[in-house]
Amino acid sequence: DIVMTQSPDSLAVSLGEGATINCKSSQSVLYSSDNKNYLAWYQQKPGQPPKLLISWASTRESGVPDRFSGSGSGTDFTLTISSLQAEDVAVYYCHQYYRTPLTFGGGTKVEIK
Amino acid sequence: EVQLVESGGGLVKPGGSLRLSCAASAFTFSGYSINWVRRAPGKGLEWVSSIGSTSTYIYYADSVKGRFTISRDNAKNSLYLQMNSLRADDTAVYYCARGSGPHPWAAFDIWGQGAMVTVSS
């Protein structure tokens, strides 16, 4: 199984400041045939279902603010929030869809400092 | 509006059974893989099962293999999860989530609101 390890478990950031969440996979999720990283990021707010923010490691979904960006390749990935807004308080998860069993990271809780 | 709506959750005793349903609307259901993902109280997301658009590909997490069965009826735009031999650690909110393509190896781009399943005596 591909294990997804997120860090940190939680972070508190001042409004307007940047936040960085890391995700490391135990095996590469880069598929050589199409040169795509099978890695997604989700945001889950309390009482709501998860929302897809980024797929293919760096492709932002339609309607997602451009302060959210994804980067990385192979086994190391990063979700960056460039300027934290109050509505960004949530738990963020990375997810590999390269191979079954599909797996999620443990989540990173983002709060306002 | 593209949406998925789960139903069938509830309270069940250990060893019991429950069947979840997920109704899709406003998209071509038969063109997409669909998944079940759960979140236990105080825990993170856990993938449960995936089914491809034509039911050719079906996969389960080890934690539910042999106890849960995923199926779909493309004519009814519906997905199902038959859960047998339920245990306390199956207690969770169960989400159905659309894969962004016909095969299971896709990000989950549309999620339902979730159905609560509680396994307790």
Boltz contact constraints between the chains, C-beta under 6 A:
constraints:
  - contact:
      token1: [A, 40]
      token2: [B, 107]
      max_distance: 6.0
  - contact:
      token1: [A, 49]
      token2: [B, 95]
      max_distance: 6.0
  - contact:
      token1: [A, 49]
      token2: [B, 111]
      max_distance: 6.0
  - contact:
      token1: [A, 49]
      token2: [B, 113]
      max_distance: 6.0
  - contact:
      token1: [A, 49]
      token2: [B, 114]
      max_distance: 6.0
  - contact:
      token1: [A, 50]
      token2: [B, 111]
      max_distance: 6.0
  - contact:
      token1: [A, 52]
      token2: [B, 107]
      max_distance: 6.0
  - contact:
      token1: [A, 52]
      token2: [B, 109]
      max_distance: 6.0
  - contact:
      token1: [A, 55]
      token2: [B, 107]
      max_distance: 6.0
  - contact:
      token1: [A, 93]
      token2: [B, 45]
      max_distance: 6.0
  - contact:
      token1: [A, 97]
      token2: [B, 105]
      max_distance: 6.0
  - contact:
      token1: [A, 97]
      token2: [B, 106]
      max_distance: 6.0
  - contact:
      token1: [A, 97]
      token2: [B, 107]
      max_distance: 6.0
  - contact:
      token1: [A, 100]
      token2: [B, 59]
      max_distance: 6.0
  - contact:
      token1: [A, 101]
      token2: [B, 61]
      max_distance: 6.0
  - contact:
      token1: [A, 102]
      token2: [B, 47]
      max_distance: 6.0
  - contact:
      token1: [A, 104]
      token2: [B, 45]
      max_distance: 6.0
  - contact:
      token1: [A, 106]
      token2: [B, 44]
      max_distance: 6.0
  - contact:
      token1: [A, 107]
      token2: [B, 44]
      max_distance: 6.0
